[in-house]
Amino acid sequence: MHRGKILIALCLTLALTACSQFVKRDEFDSTIADLRSADGNLRSQLELMEMRFGRLSEEMAGTFNNLNAQITDLQGRIRIDMTAHFAYDDAALREEDKNALIEFSQVVRDFHPNILVTVEGFTDPAGSAEYNKWLGMQRAKSVREYLIQSGIDAQKVRAVSYGEDTERQVAQGAWGDNGYQNRRVALVIDYIAS
């Protein structure tokens, strides 16, 4: 008899322990509803971001159509290869490139003040990789400073250098007079805040 009571107590303990691991139906339904709501909110935000990127891409294409700039939609980013090129071994911004940068700044300032722009600097492969990394950064900083002077918030513009990175060269291995296309900057719109 004593064994029977112990066995019944053990079975009840196991049953109650097992039951405590189950989720109540209303708690489960509430959690699923919360997850669906969060998923719906994220989808709405994603659709809004896609719409903003599409509109920005169209505006940039319209603005830069006559300035020989190439605009590429990347996943979640817009890349703008500008006509800003540099002389051999030089980081000074040319006068003929300033108008395109001014127009870019005006579009950003007037219509998209919350975007984050990365200025990417490039070089041709002449010189050491270390020097070219430095020179690419000087070019990127030169354009960054000009964009800031043209009205873009300094917190919204970053500069980075790819130097002579072979994967990013327009004219593979070309330098000097032939490497003109490699000595450039690209503007990348990485993020549009809500």
CORRA-V673586 format. One record per backbone hydrogen bond with DSSP energy under -0.5 kcal/mol. CO is the residue of the C=O (numbers start at 1). NH is the residue of the N-H. E is the energy in kcal/mol with one decimal. If there is no record, write none. Layout:
BEGIN
co: <CO;CO>
nh: <NH;NH>
e: <E;E>
END
This chain:
BEGIN
co: <1;2;3;4;5;6;7;8;9;10;11;12;13;14;15;16;17;18;19;24;25;26;27;28;29;30;31;32;33;34;35;36;37;38;39;40;41;42;43;44;45;46;47;48;49;50;51;52;53;54;55;56;57;58;59;60;61;64;64;65;69;70;72;72;74;74;77;78;79;79;80;80;81;83;84;87;94;94;95;95;97;98;99;100;101;102;103;104;105;106;107;107;108;112;114;115;116;116;117;117;118;118;119;119;120;121;121;128;129;130;131;132;133;134;135;136;137;138;139;140;141;142;143;144;145;146;147;148;153;154;156;158;160;162;163;165;166;170;171;174;175;176;177;179;179;180;182;183;184;185;186;186;187;188;188;189;191;191>
nh: <5;6;7;8;9;10;11;12;13;14;15;16;17;18;19;20;21;21;22;28;29;30;31;32;33;34;35;36;37;38;39;40;41;42;43;44;45;46;47;48;49;50;51;52;53;54;55;56;57;58;59;60;61;62;63;64;65;67;69;68;71;81;74;79;76;77;74;189;72;81;82;187;70;85;185;90;97;98;98;99;101;102;103;104;105;106;107;108;109;110;111;112;112;115;193;117;190;191;119;158;120;188;121;160;186;162;163;132;133;134;135;136;137;138;139;140;141;142;143;144;145;146;147;148;149;150;152;151;156;157;117;119;121;165;123;168;169;172;174;125;178;179;180;182;183;183;184;86;122;82;120;188;80;118;190;78;116;193>
e: <-2.0;-2.0;-2.6;-2.5;-2.7;-2.5;-2.4;-2.6;-2.4;-2.6;-2.5;-2.7;-2.5;-2.6;-2.5;-1.9;-0.7;-1.0;-1.1;-2.5;-2.9;-2.1;-2.3;-2.6;-2.4;-2.3;-2.4;-2.5;-2.3;-2.6;-2.6;-2.5;-2.4;-2.5;-2.5;-2.2;-2.4;-2.5;-2.6;-2.3;-2.5;-2.6;-2.2;-2.5;-2.7;-2.3;-2.6;-2.8;-2.7;-2.2;-2.5;-2.9;-2.5;-2.5;-2.5;-2.8;-0.7;-1.5;-1.2;-0.6;-0.5;-3.0;-0.6;-3.1;-0.9;-1.1;-3.0;-3.2;-3.0;-0.5;-0.9;-3.0;-2.1;-1.0;-1.2;-1.5;-1.3;-0.6;-1.2;-0.5;-1.3;-2.5;-2.5;-2.3;-2.5;-2.4;-2.3;-2.4;-3.2;-2.8;-2.3;-0.9;-1.4;-1.5;-1.1;-0.5;-2.3;-0.9;-0.5;-2.8;-0.7;-2.6;-0.5;-2.5;-1.9;-3.0;-0.7;-2.6;-2.0;-1.9;-2.9;-2.7;-1.6;-2.1;-2.2;-2.3;-2.8;-2.2;-2.1;-2.7;-2.9;-1.6;-2.5;-2.2;-2.5;-1.5;-2.2;-1.6;-2.1;-1.2;-3.1;-3.1;-2.6;-2.4;-2.7;-1.7;-0.6;-0.7;-2.1;-0.7;-1.2;-0.9;-0.8;-1.1;-1.0;-0.7;-1.4;-2.0;-2.3;-0.8;-3.3;-0.5;-3.6;-3.0;-0.9;-1.7;-2.3;-0.5>
END
